[in-house]
Amino acid sequence: MNRLKFSTSIIEIIQRRYSCRTYKTESLHDNTKRNLIKFLQADHKSPFNCGTRFELLQIQELDPKVKRQLGTYGFIQGAKNFIVGATKKSKYDLENFGYVMEELILFATDLGLGTCWVGGTFKRSKFAAQINNITDNEAVPAITPVGYAAENRSKVDRLARWAARSKKRHPWENLFFEGDCKYPLTRERAGRYDIPLEMIRIAPSASNRQPWRVIKDSKNFHFFIFRKRSWYSSLLSWPDFPRLDLGIAVCHFNLTALERGLKGSWQFIRPEITTPGHLQYVISWISK
């Protein structure tokens, strides 16, 4: 990804981003809206390389009955615009969607806009119906409101933030490991990759569960999904949120590594290391 798309350090943008659920009612400024739409329509690449597309949905232009049917009222307040994306169904469709949509969210943050990943409180079919020329092979895994954050959060916003444990994050030793996953990876052993890994640690995830694990093996970093037993039942429905979250983690790592001049490539090569059964391998960063 070309970090010159952003006006400031991606590290600063990641640290500034938060889940905003209460918005001012003012419309997007014309120049901001143009820049956002241009970025949405750009050809976005990711290590997962699947087909996704995004549109800016302006709900103030919709019929009032349709607005009520979209299913976000009470949870998201004041928002007039939503970024809505569709992905073609494939092996890495959700990881790719998570990556690209998080890049869009970071761009919106850079523009001074508030956003919030919404994946469980909206009616996907209703939002999908608003996307131009949606096909049977496409689906809408998540959306985000986009607009100017209100000065004061609503009671529902504060409750949702508390329920999602938004201010809590797992410590390093719970997320990053070396070798066969028995030994936590220290910041010192991470070397120049300590900041990209920290940007993963503070990334958003469904219910703030942080379902990613990264194992350093020699100079390489292997990304896994951590599956708890209580999550297995969620695999019976779609979307599989841990896969979206893994895409977000890869996005933070990749953009930060590029900004810091770290060279490497993304490959789907499972390392020959022993890992617990609850870890599901996804992708590896091979350092140069």
C-alpha positions as CSV (number, residue, x, y, z in Angstrom):
1,M,0.0,0.0,0.0
2,N,1.2,3.5,-0.8
3,R,1.4,5.4,2.5
4,L,1.5,8.7,0.6
5,K,-2.3,8.5,0.4
6,F,-2.3,9.7,4.0
7,S,-1.4,13.2,5.0
8,T,0.4,12.2,8.2
9,S,2.0,9.2,9.9
10,I,-0.1,6.0,9.7
11,I,1.0,5.3,13.3
12,E,-0.5,8.6,14.4
13,I,-3.7,7.8,12.5
14,I,-4.1,4.3,14.0
15,Q,-3.6,5.7,17.5
16,R,-6.2,8.5,16.8
17,R,-8.9,6.2,15.4
18,Y,-11.7,5.1,17.8
19,S,-15.2,3.7,17.4
20,C,-17.5,6.7,17.1
21,R,-21.3,6.0,17.5
22,T,-22.6,9.5,18.0
23,Y,-22.4,12.1,15.1
24,K,-23.2,15.6,14.3
25,T,-26.1,16.0,11.9
26,E,-24.1,18.3,9.5
27,S,-23.3,17.0,6.1
28,L,-19.8,16.1,4.9
29,H,-17.9,19.1,3.6
30,D,-17.7,19.1,-0.2
31,N,-14.0,18.7,-0.5
32,T,-13.9,16.0,2.2
33,K,-16.7,14.1,0.5
34,R,-14.9,14.3,-2.9
35,N,-11.7,13.0,-1.4
36,L,-13.5,10.2,0.4
37,I,-15.4,9.1,-2.7
38,K,-12.2,9.2,-4.8
39,F,-10.4,7.0,-2.3
40,L,-13.4,4.6,-2.1
41,Q,-13.3,4.1,-5.8
42,A,-9.6,3.6,-6.1
43,D,-8.2,0.1,-6.9
44,H,-7.3,-1.2,-3.4
45,K,-4.8,-4.0,-3.2
46,S,-4.2,-6.3,-0.2
47,P,-2.1,-9.4,0.5
48,F,-5.4,-11.4,0.1
49,N,-6.1,-10.0,-3.4
50,C,-9.9,-10.6,-3.6
51,G,-12.6,-8.5,-5.3
52,T,-14.2,-5.9,-3.1
53,R,-15.9,-2.6,-3.9
54,F,-17.2,0.2,-1.7
55,E,-19.7,3.0,-2.0
56,L,-20.8,6.0,0.1
57,L,-24.4,5.6,1.0
58,Q,-26.2,8.9,1.8
59,I,-29.2,7.8,3.9
60,Q,-30.8,11.2,4.0
61,E,-31.7,10.7,0.4
62,L,-33.5,7.4,1.1
63,D,-37.2,7.0,1.8
64,P,-37.9,7.3,5.6
65,K,-39.3,3.7,5.6
66,V,-36.1,2.4,4.1
67,K,-34.1,4.3,6.7
68,R,-36.0,2.6,9.5
69,Q,-35.4,-0.8,7.9
70,L,-31.6,-0.5,7.8
71,G,-31.4,-1.5,11.4
72,T,-28.7,0.8,12.9
73,Y,-30.9,3.4,14.7
74,G,-30.4,3.4,18.5
75,F,-26.9,2.1,18.1
76,I,-25.5,4.7,15.6
77,Q,-27.0,8.1,16.1
78,G,-26.8,11.2,13.9
79,A,-24.9,9.6,11.0
80,K,-26.1,10.6,7.5
81,N,-23.5,8.6,5.5
82,F,-22.3,5.0,5.6
83,I,-19.4,3.3,3.8
84,V,-20.9,0.1,2.4
85,G,-18.9,-2.6,0.7
86,A,-19.5,-5.8,-1.2
87,T,-17.1,-8.7,-1.5
88,K,-17.0,-11.5,-4.0
89,K,-17.2,-14.9,-2.1
90,S,-13.8,-16.6,-2.1
91,K,-11.3,-18.3,0.2
92,Y,-9.9,-15.1,1.7
93,D,-12.9,-12.8,1.0
94,L,-13.4,-11.8,4.7
95,E,-9.7,-11.3,5.4
96,N,-9.5,-9.1,2.3
97,F,-12.6,-7.2,3.2
98,G,-11.3,-6.5,6.7
99,Y,-8.0,-5.3,5.3
100,V,-9.4,-2.9,2.7
101,M,-12.2,-1.5,4.8
102,E,-9.8,-0.8,7.7
103,E,-7.6,1.1,5.2
104,L,-10.7,3.1,4.2
105,I,-11.5,3.8,7.8
106,L,-7.9,5.0,8.5
107,F,-8.2,7.3,5.4
108,A,-11.5,8.7,6.8
109,T,-9.8,9.2,10.2
110,D,-7.0,11.1,8.4
111,L,-9.8,13.4,6.9
112,G,-11.0,14.2,10.4
113,L,-14.0,11.9,10.3
114,G,-15.4,9.5,12.8
115,T,-16.1,5.8,11.9
116,C,-17.2,2.6,13.6
117,W,-17.0,-1.0,12.5
118,V,-20.6,-2.3,12.5
119,G,-20.9,-6.0,11.8
120,G,-23.7,-7.4,14.0
121,T,-26.3,-4.7,14.4
122,F,-27.5,-4.0,10.9
123,K,-29.6,-5.7,8.3
124,R,-27.2,-6.8,5.6
125,S,-29.8,-7.5,3.0
126,K,-31.2,-4.0,3.3
127,F,-27.8,-2.4,2.9
128,A,-26.9,-4.7,0.1
129,A,-30.0,-3.6,-1.7
130,Q,-28.6,-0.1,-1.8
131,I,-25.4,-1.1,-3.6
132,N,-25.4,-0.6,-7.3
133,N,-25.6,-3.9,-9.4
134,I,-25.1,-6.2,-6.4
135,T,-24.8,-9.9,-7.6
136,D,-25.6,-13.2,-6.0
137,N,-21.9,-13.9,-5.6
138,E,-21.4,-10.8,-3.5
139,A,-22.2,-10.1,0.2
140,V,-21.9,-7.3,2.7
141,P,-20.0,-8.4,5.8
142,A,-19.8,-5.0,7.6
143,I,-20.4,-1.3,7.2
144,T,-19.3,1.9,8.9
145,P,-21.0,5.2,9.5
146,V,-18.8,8.1,8.5
147,G,-19.2,11.8,9.6
148,Y,-18.2,14.4,12.1
149,A,-18.1,13.1,15.7
150,A,-20.4,14.8,18.2
151,E,-18.8,16.5,21.2
152,N,-20.8,14.4,23.7
153,R,-21.4,10.7,23.4
154,S,-25.0,9.4,23.8
155,K,-25.9,7.0,26.6
156,V,-26.2,4.2,24.1
157,D,-22.7,5.0,22.8
158,R,-21.2,4.9,26.3
159,L,-23.0,1.6,27.0
160,A,-21.8,0.0,23.8
161,R,-18.2,1.2,24.4
162,W,-18.3,-0.3,27.9
163,A,-19.8,-3.6,26.6
164,A,-17.1,-3.8,24.0
165,R,-14.4,-3.2,26.6
166,S,-13.0,-0.5,24.2
167,K,-10.3,0.7,26.6
168,K,-9.0,-2.7,27.3
169,R,-6.4,-4.5,25.3
170,H,-4.5,-7.8,25.8
171,P,-0.9,-7.4,26.8
172,W,2.0,-8.3,24.4
173,E,2.6,-11.7,26.1
174,N,-1.0,-12.9,25.2
175,L,-0.7,-12.0,21.5
176,F,2.9,-12.4,20.2
177,F,5.1,-15.5,20.5
178,E,8.3,-17.1,19.3
179,G,9.1,-20.5,17.9
180,D,6.5,-23.1,18.9
181,C,4.2,-20.6,20.6
182,K,5.4,-21.5,24.1
183,Y,7.5,-18.4,24.7
184,P,6.1,-14.8,24.5
185,L,7.8,-12.4,22.1
186,T,9.4,-9.5,23.9
187,R,9.6,-6.0,22.4
188,E,13.4,-6.3,22.5
189,R,13.3,-9.6,20.5
190,A,10.8,-8.0,18.0
191,G,13.4,-5.4,17.1
192,R,12.3,-3.0,14.4
193,Y,9.0,-4.8,14.2
194,D,7.9,-3.7,17.7
195,I,5.9,-0.8,16.4
196,P,4.0,-2.8,13.6
197,L,3.1,-5.3,16.3
198,E,2.0,-2.7,18.7
199,M,-0.3,-1.3,16.0
200,I,-1.8,-4.8,15.7
201,R,-2.3,-4.8,19.5
202,I,-4.4,-1.6,19.5
203,A,-6.4,-2.6,16.3
204,P,-10.2,-2.8,16.5
205,S,-11.9,-6.2,16.6
206,A,-15.4,-7.6,17.2
207,S,-16.3,-7.2,20.9
208,N,-12.6,-6.3,21.4
209,R,-11.6,-10.0,21.5
210,Q,-8.4,-9.5,19.5
211,P,-8.6,-13.0,17.9
212,W,-5.2,-12.8,16.3
213,R,-1.9,-14.4,17.3
214,V,1.5,-13.7,15.6
215,I,4.4,-16.1,15.9
216,K,8.0,-14.9,15.0
217,D,10.1,-17.7,13.5
218,S,13.6,-16.6,12.6
219,K,13.0,-13.2,10.8
220,N,9.5,-14.0,9.7
221,F,6.0,-13.4,11.2
222,H,3.2,-15.9,10.9
223,F,-0.4,-14.8,11.5
224,F,-3.0,-17.1,13.1
225,I,-6.6,-16.8,14.2
226,F,-7.2,-17.8,17.8
227,R,-10.4,-19.8,18.1
228,K,-12.0,-20.2,21.5
229,R,-14.6,-23.0,21.9
230,S,-17.3,-20.5,22.4
231,W,-16.6,-19.1,18.9
232,Y,-17.0,-22.4,17.0
233,S,-20.8,-22.0,16.8
234,S,-20.3,-18.6,15.1
235,L,-18.8,-20.5,12.1
236,L,-22.2,-21.7,11.3
237,S,-23.3,-18.2,10.4
238,W,-21.8,-15.5,8.2
239,P,-19.7,-13.5,8.5
240,D,-16.9,-15.1,10.5
241,F,-15.8,-12.0,12.5
242,P,-12.4,-13.3,13.5
243,R,-11.5,-13.5,9.9
244,L,-12.5,-9.9,9.4
245,D,-10.4,-9.0,12.4
246,L,-7.4,-10.8,11.1
247,G,-7.6,-8.7,7.9
248,I,-7.6,-5.6,10.1
249,A,-4.5,-6.8,12.0
250,V,-2.7,-7.5,8.7
251,C,-3.6,-4.0,7.5
252,H,-2.1,-2.3,10.5
253,F,1.0,-4.4,10.3
254,N,1.5,-3.9,6.6
255,L,0.9,-0.1,6.5
256,T,3.2,0.4,9.5
257,A,6.0,-1.8,8.2
258,L,5.9,0.1,4.9
259,E,6.1,3.4,6.7
260,R,9.1,2.3,8.7
261,G,10.9,1.0,5.6
262,L,10.7,-2.7,6.6
263,K,11.0,-4.9,3.5
264,G,9.2,-8.2,3.1
265,S,6.4,-10.0,1.2
266,W,3.2,-11.7,2.1
267,Q,3.0,-15.5,1.5
268,F,0.7,-18.3,2.3
269,I,3.4,-20.7,3.6
270,R,2.5,-22.4,6.9
271,P,5.6,-22.6,9.0
272,E,7.0,-26.0,10.2
273,I,6.4,-25.3,13.8
274,T,4.1,-26.9,16.4
275,T,1.1,-24.8,17.4
276,P,-1.9,-25.5,19.6
277,G,-5.0,-26.8,17.9
278,H,-7.0,-23.6,18.6
279,L,-4.7,-21.6,16.3
280,Q,-5.7,-21.4,12.6
281,Y,-2.9,-20.4,10.2
282,V,-3.7,-17.7,7.7
283,I,-0.7,-15.8,6.2
284,S,3.0,-15.0,6.8
285,W,5.2,-11.9,6.4
286,I,8.5,-13.1,5.0
287,S,11.2,-10.5,5.9
288,K,13.9,-9.6,3.3
